[in-house]
Amino acid sequence: MARAAPRIEESGELPRDVLHDLDEHGCLSLAADRRYGGGGLALPELLRTLRRLARADASVAWNVMVWAQSHITMARLPIDTYEKVLGPGPGVPVSATSAGDGTVSGTSAGLTLTGSWRFASAVRHAQWLLLHCRVADGATERPSGVLVPRSAVTIEPDWQVLGLRGTGSDTVHAHDVPVTSGDLYALEGHLSAAATSHSLLPVRPSFALHTAAVALGTARGALDCLITPRTGAVRSERAPDPVRAYELGEVASRLDTALAGLKQQAHSAWRSVTRVTEPSAPEIPAAAMAASAVQAVRTAVDTALWCFQAAGSAALYDRSPVQRRLRDTLAIAQHANVRPSHFGVFGEAISGAPPGPGP
């Protein structure tokens, strides 16, 4: 996978052979229930897999993360719709994005969807899309999600960006796309028979943990470039610099500490949802999960930046694996699920202050 990273970045999407390998290893359905042929990974195992993939290439890990999150989200669809999507098998690529706006409204011919959404990762390979929208209900509108086939939308290939270049996260547009009530799903609450323990976790905080796992794996890959010759990084033949050795030890220690915090949150949250019988029973510190994810991403960016600086002028070239990993961590840090404002929510939670506006 690491050998394919330059090719992935240059093409702006996952090449077909990489996608085939991921499908062969079940990476298109890691979080789907085993009853439907999915991997059924627990949260700690999912994070570990994302870190390992990101250590080789962040774009690969990001798309695998999106596919996992799509399966978690699809468990809110009516079960017959869910099974329709998985008819060909669990390895059906499903893209998802909440970064946009669309409206489902009724006409004499039925319901239609119109809107635009950015950051639809892996959409070029997807067969289906999950999109956030508003459903017109008389004079009011309610938030919802909607499932549409990729063939029904227009893809705008505008993914010319700083990092995560290989994710193909294009913009999609829908204009009067026919949908049915069975294609709609509640963003909270209702779960279908396809739900797993992932479905009981708070959505944004748990997805933030996924994002942080990709960031930490990417940062670890940046460190690999400095300490592992086979990655292609230039190493000095001189005796080790004591100052540089100290800095490396400090950076690696901070990365390990952030990873330990992420693991603790993941294990704690997973125990909470696997020890209960009712969906409303678990009490999960969502603010702590989100804050831990933000801290992990911040540490990942700091680590990748240090690696970039330590690599010297050779890292200025786009082909540098160190530079690519820095750009990838910077792109990851821009995601809404890991905004620094989550620290404020966590601070209010532990101080007992009335909660302020959400992030």
C-alpha positions in Angstrom: 0.0 0.0 0.0 2.8 2.4 0.8 4.4 1.8 -2.5 1.2 2.8 -4.2 0.9 6.1 -2.3 2.6 8.3 -4.9 0.3 6.8 -7.6 -2.8 7.3 -5.5 -2.0 10.9 -4.9 -1.2 11.6 -8.6 -4.4 10.0 -9.8 -6.5 11.8 -7.2 -8.4 8.7 -6.4 -7.8 5.0 -5.5 -6.6 3.1 -8.5 -8.7 0.1 -9.4 -6.1 -2.4 -8.3 -5.9 -0.8 -4.9 -9.7 -0.8 -4.6 -9.7 -4.5 -5.6 -7.1 -5.3 -2.9 -9.1 -3.5 -0.3 -12.3 -5.3 -1.3 -10.5 -8.6 -1.1 -9.5 -7.9 2.5 -13.0 -6.8 3.5 -12.0 -3.1 3.9 -15.2 -1.8 2.2 -17.4 -3.1 5.0 -15.3 -3.2 8.2 -18.1 -1.9 10.5 -21.0 -3.7 8.9 -22.7 -6.5 10.9 -21.4 -10.0 10.3 -25.0 -11.1 9.6 -24.8 -9.2 6.4 -21.2 -10.3 5.5 -19.5 -7.4 7.0 -16.3 -7.3 9.2 -18.2 -6.6 12.4 -15.1 -4.9 13.9 -15.4 -3.4 17.4 -14.5 0.3 17.8 -11.0 -0.4 19.1 -10.3 -2.8 16.3 -11.6 -0.4 13.7 -9.4 2.4 15.0 -6.4 0.1 15.0 -7.1 -0.9 11.3 -7.5 2.7 10.3 -4.2 3.6 11.9 -2.3 0.8 10.2 -3.7 1.8 6.8 -3.0 5.5 7.4 0.6 4.6 8.3 1.0 3.4 4.7 -1.3 6.0 3.0 -3.8 8.5 4.5 -6.0 8.6 1.5 -6.6 4.9 1.6 -7.4 5.0 5.3 -9.7 8.0 4.8 -11.8 6.2 2.2 -11.9 3.0 4.3 -13.1 5.2 7.2 -15.9 6.7 5.0 -17.0 3.3 4.0 -17.2 2.2 7.6 -19.1 5.3 8.6 -21.5 4.8 5.7 -22.4 1.3 6.9 -22.9 2.6 10.4 -25.2 5.3 9.0 -27.1 3.0 6.7 -28.3 1.1 9.8 -30.8 4.0 10.2 -32.5 3.1 6.8 -35.5 0.8 6.7 -34.2 -2.7 6.7 -35.6 -3.5 3.2 -33.7 -0.5 1.8 -30.5 -1.5 3.6 -30.7 -5.0 2.2 -31.3 -3.6 -1.3 -28.0 -1.7 -1.1 -26.2 -4.8 0.1 -27.9 -7.1 -2.4 -24.6 -7.7 -4.4 -22.7 -8.2 -1.2 -21.2 -6.1 1.6 -18.4 -4.7 -0.6 -20.6 -2.2 -2.3 -18.9 1.2 -2.1 -21.1 3.9 -0.4 -20.0 7.5 -0.2 -21.3 9.9 2.4 -21.1 13.6 3.2 -22.9 16.1 5.4 -21.1 19.1 3.9 -23.8 20.7 1.9 -27.5 21.3 1.7 -30.4 19.8 -0.1 -34.2 19.7 0.1 -36.6 16.8 -0.4 -40.0 18.1 -1.5 -43.2 16.6 -2.7 -44.5 17.0 -6.3 -47.4 15.5 -8.1 -45.0 12.8 -9.3 -43.6 12.0 -5.8 -40.6 13.1 -3.8 -37.5 14.7 -5.4 -34.1 15.8 -4.0 -32.3 19.0 -5.1 -29.0 20.3 -3.6 -25.2 20.3 -3.6 -22.7 18.7 -1.3 -18.9 18.9 -1.1 -16.3 16.5 0.2 -18.0 13.3 -1.1 -15.0 11.0 -0.5 -14.6 8.1 -2.8 -17.6 9.1 -4.8 -16.0 8.2 -8.1 -16.1 4.5 -7.0 -19.4 4.7 -5.1 -22.6 3.0 -6.2 -24.7 4.9 -3.6 -24.5 8.1 -1.6 -25.7 9.2 1.8 -26.5 12.9 2.0 -27.8 15.2 4.6 -30.9 17.1 3.6 -34.1 18.9 4.8 -37.5 17.4 4.2 -40.2 19.8 3.4 -43.2 19.1 5.7 -45.9 21.6 5.0 -44.6 25.0 6.2 -41.7 23.5 8.1 -38.6 21.5 7.3 -36.9 18.7 9.3 -33.4 17.5 9.0 -32.9 14.1 7.5 -30.6 11.8 5.6 -31.3 10.4 2.2 -29.9 7.5 0.1 -29.5 8.1 -3.6 -27.7 6.1 -6.4 -24.6 7.7 -7.6 -25.9 7.5 -11.2 -28.7 10.0 -10.2 -26.3 12.8 -9.3 -23.8 14.9 -11.2 -20.2 14.8 -10.0 -18.1 18.0 -10.2 -14.4 16.9 -10.3 -13.1 19.8 -8.2 -10.8 17.9 -5.8 -7.7 20.1 -6.2 -6.5 20.4 -2.7 -3.7 20.6 -0.2 -3.9 17.1 1.3 -5.8 13.8 1.1 -5.5 14.2 -2.6 -6.1 10.6 -3.3 -9.6 10.5 -1.8 -11.4 11.9 -4.8 -13.7 13.9 -2.5 -15.6 15.7 -5.3 -18.7 17.9 -5.1 -22.0 16.3 -6.1 -25.2 18.0 -7.4 -28.7 16.7 -7.4 -31.5 18.2 -9.4 -35.0 16.8 -9.0 -33.7 13.3 -8.3 -36.6 11.0 -7.5 -36.6 9.5 -4.0 -39.0 7.6 -1.8 -39.9 7.7 1.8 -37.9 4.5 2.2 -34.8 6.3 1.1 -35.0 8.7 4.0 -33.5 8.1 7.5 -33.5 9.9 10.8 -30.2 11.5 11.8 -30.8 10.4 15.4 -33.0 7.9 17.1 -34.5 5.3 14.8 -32.4 2.2 14.1 -33.1 -0.7 11.8 -32.5 -4.4 12.4 -29.1 -3.9 10.8 -27.9 -1.7 13.7 -24.8 -2.7 15.6 -23.1 -1.4 18.8 -21.6 1.3 16.6 -25.1 2.6 16.1 -25.5 3.3 19.8 -22.4 5.5 20.0 -22.8 9.3 19.8 -22.4 9.9 16.0 -20.1 12.9 15.7 -17.8 12.0 18.7 -17.3 8.4 17.6 -16.7 9.6 14.0 -14.2 12.0 15.5 -12.3 9.1 17.0 -12.2 7.5 13.5 -10.8 10.7 12.1 -8.1 10.9 14.8 -7.0 7.4 14.2 -6.3 8.2 10.6 -4.4 11.3 11.7 -2.3 9.4 14.2 -1.5 6.7 11.7 -0.4 9.3 9.1 1.9 11.0 11.7 3.4 7.7 12.5 4.1 7.2 8.8 5.9 10.6 8.8 8.1 9.4 11.6 8.8 6.2 9.7 10.2 8.3 6.9 13.0 9.6 9.2 13.8 6.4 11.0 13.3 3.7 8.3 15.6 3.8 5.3 13.3 1.8 3.0 10.8 4.6 2.8 13.2 6.7 0.7 14.1 9.4 3.2 17.7 10.6 3.2 19.5 9.7 6.4 22.8 11.2 7.6 25.8 8.9 7.9 27.1 11.1 10.7 26.9 10.2 14.4 23.4 10.9 15.8 22.8 14.5 17.0 22.0 14.4 20.7 19.6 17.3 20.3 17.8 15.7 17.4 17.6 12.4 19.3 16.0 14.3 22.2 13.5 16.0 19.9 12.7 12.7 18.2 12.1 11.0 21.6 9.9 13.8 22.8 7.8 13.9 19.6 7.4 10.1 19.6 6.4 10.1 23.3 3.7 12.8 22.6 2.4 10.7 19.8 2.2 7.6 22.0 0.5 9.6 24.7 -2.2 10.9 22.3 -2.7 7.3 21.0 -3.1 6.0 24.6 -5.8 8.6 25.2 -7.6 7.7 22.0 -7.5 4.0 22.9 -8.8 4.7 26.4 -11.8 6.6 25.0 -12.5 3.9 22.4 -12.4 1.0 25.0 -14.5 3.0 27.5 -17.2 3.9 24.9 -17.3 0.4 23.5 -17.8 -1.2 26.9 -20.6 1.3 27.5 -22.6 0.1 24.4 -21.8 -3.6 24.6 -22.9 -4.0 28.3 -26.5 -2.8 27.7 -29.7 -4.2 26.3 -31.6 -1.0 25.6 -30.3 1.7 23.1 -31.1 4.5 25.6 -29.2 2.9 28.5 -25.5 3.8 27.9 -24.1 7.0 29.3 -21.1 7.9 27.1 -19.0 11.0 27.8 -19.3 12.3 24.3 -17.5 15.6 25.1 -14.5 13.6 26.3 -14.4 11.5 23.2 -14.5 14.5 20.9 -11.8 16.4 23.0 -9.5 13.4 22.9 -9.9 13.2 19.1 -9.1 16.9 18.7 -6.0 16.5 20.9 -4.8 13.5 18.9 -5.2 15.3 15.6 -3.4 18.4 17.0 -0.5 16.1 18.1 -0.5 14.4 14.7 -0.1 17.7 13.0 2.7 18.8 15.3 4.5 15.5 14.7 4.2 15.7 10.9 5.4 19.3 11.0 8.5 18.3 13.1 9.2 15.5 10.7 9.0 17.9 7.7 11.4 20.3 9.4 13.8 17.6 10.4 13.8 16.2 6.8 15.4 19.4 5.5 15.2 20.8 2.1 14.4 17.5 0.4 11.0 17.7 2.0 10.1 20.7 -0.2 9.4 18.5 -3.2 5.9 17.3 -3.7 7.1 13.8 -4.2 8.5 13.8 -0.6 6.6 11.2 1.5 7.2 13.5 4.6 5.7 16.5 2.9 2.7 14.4 1.7 2.0 13.2 5.2 2.2 16.8 6.6 -0.3 17.9 3.9 -2.5 15.0 4.8 -2.6 15.7 8.5 -3.3 19.4 7.9 -6.3 18.4 5.7 -7.5 15.9 8.3 -7.4 18.7 10.9 -9.8 20.8 8.9 -12.7 18.3 9.4 -15.7 19.6 11.4 -15.6 16.6 13.7 -12.2 17.6 15.1 -12.6 21.4 15.5 -10.8 22.9 18.5 -14.2 24.2 19.8 -14.8 20.7 21.2 -12.3 21.6 23.9 -14.7 24.2 25.1 -17.6 21.7 25.2 -15.4 19.3 27.2 -14.4 22.1 29.6 -18.0 23.0 30.3 -18.8 19.4 30.9 -16.1 18.8 33.5 -16.7 22.2 35.2 -20.4 21.8 35.5 -21.0 25.0 33.6 -24.2 25.3 31.5 -23.4 24.1 28.0 -22.8 26.8 25.4 -23.5 26.6 21.7 -22.5 23.3 20.2 -19.4 23.1 17.9 
